[in-house]
């Protein structure tokens, strides 16, 4: 087996673990389980939002990277009831938002490479907010440059060149989708 990526041995391993056959969804879930950037993304996201909120409501406690329910040991009946309640809330949320509620996190139509090139060229390979560029003192911690949507995609922004600007990683992550300032 000539390997170009982890997919082949991972799929074979998953098929064996599933008794010889698996759905495409099961195979995709096994790949996702090894997607370290996605895992890190969700670790960061969980630390910033649901954990502090649940901690503030007294639902969980956090020590280091360990998150625990604040409640005393739950009986099997209480566990089942709580799981059912959480599943109902998840189902309500998904029905309300539609099946594409995750899509806003992933850009359905990426910025074309030719547009990315034009944006970076126009910006002189500098962040259009803080001005950092290759060779600057804090270059390594702020780059790579991102092609940012001035009006965020989640708020109807397009991939048109007049809606794109170059921001360093730090500035783009700080801006998020909360601002539509044109820094050009």
N, C-alpha and C positions, 0 to 999 in steps of 0.2 A: 504494500500500500504506500504510494507516494503521497505524502501529506503536504498540503498547502496551508492548512488551518486545522483547528481542533475538531471541526465538525465530524469528520469520518469516525475517529475512534469514539467520540462522545455519542454519536448516534448508534453505533454498534453496541456500546456499553449499555445504553438506555434500552435498546431492543432486547438485549439479553436479560436485563433486570425486569423487563415487562413480560417475560415469558416468550419472546420471539417476535412479538408484534406490538406496535404502539400507534396511537393516532399522531397526526402531524402536530397537533396541539401539545401532546405529551413530549414530543421531540423538541418542539420550540421551547417548552418550559425547562427542559434539561439544559438547553443552550443558554437560556436567560440566567439560569442559576450560576453559570460561570462567567457572566458578563460583568467583570470587575468594575468598569466605569459606571455601569448602571447601579450596581450594588452601592458603590461609594456615593453616587448621586442621591439615592434614597436614604442612605445613612445620614447624610447631611440634611436632607429635607426633613426627615423624621426628628432629628435633633433640634431643628429650628422652629418647627411648628407644632405638631401634635403632642410631642412629649411635654414641652413647657405648658401648653394649654391644659392637658390632662393632669399634670402635676399641680397647676394652680387650682384645679377643681378637686384636688385631693384623691384622684383616681389612681395615680401611679406615683412611684418614688424612683429616683435615679441615683445610682452610685457608680461613677465612672461610666462605662459603656453598658451597664446592666440596668434595665428598666423592669420594675416589678409592680404588680398590682398592690395597691395600698390595703386592700381588704384582707382580712384574715383568711386562712385556708377555706376555700369554697368547697361545699359538698358537691358530689357528682350532679345532683339535681340543680343546684345553683349554677354550676358550670354550664350545663345544658341550656338552662333558661337564659343565661347571659349570652351564650353563643347564638341562640335563636334570635334574641333581641338585636344583636349586632348584625346578623345576616339580614334581618328585616330592614334595618336602617340602611344597610348597603344597597339592598334591592330597591328601596324607595328612592335613594339618591340616584342610582343608575337609571331608573325609569323616568325620573324627573329630568335628568340631563340628556338622556338618550344614550345609545350604545357608544357614541363617539366621545364620551366625556374625558377620555385620556388623550384624545388626539391633540388638544390644545398644547400639550407639552412637547409634541413632536411636530415639526414643521412638515406638512404634507407635501409641499413643493419647495425643495431647497433653492437657495439662491444660485442661479446658474454661474458656472465657473467664469464665464466671460464677464458677468456683472461684478463678481467678486474681484477679478483682476482690475476692472475699471475703478471700483471704489477705492482699492488700496493704492492704485496709481494716482488717482485724484488727491488722495490724502498724503501722498509722499511717504507712504509706509509709516505714518505717525498716527497716534491716537488723536482724534479730533476734539477730545475733551481735555485730557491732561497733557497732551503733546509728547508723551514718551515715544521713543524710537530706538531702533537698533543702535547700540553703543552707549546709550544713556546709562547712568548709574543704577537705576532701579528697573532696567530693561527686563531682566530674567523673571522677576516676580510679577510683572504686569502683562507680559505677552503670553500667548500669541494675540495678534490683532483679530478681532471678530468683525464681521460685517453685521452691523446693527440695523434693525428696522426702526426708523425714526418714529413712525406710528406703528406700534407693535402689531405683529400678525394676529395676536389674540384680540386686537381691537379693530380689525379690518384693514390693517396695513398691507401693502403689496410688495412685490419684489422689484418694482420699478426703480430705476437708478436714482430718481429724485426722492425716494423714500429710504435710501441706504446711506450709511455713514460708517467710517472705520473707528471703532473704539477698542481699547485694550481690554483684555479679559477682566481686569479689576473694575474698570469703569462700566463695562457692559453688564456685569453681574450686579453691580451696585445700582444701576439704572433699572434693571429688570423691565417689566412692562408697565411701570407706574408713571412713566414720563414720556412725553413726545417732543422733547426739545431737540431742535436741529442744531448741532454743534459745529457744522461745517463753516 
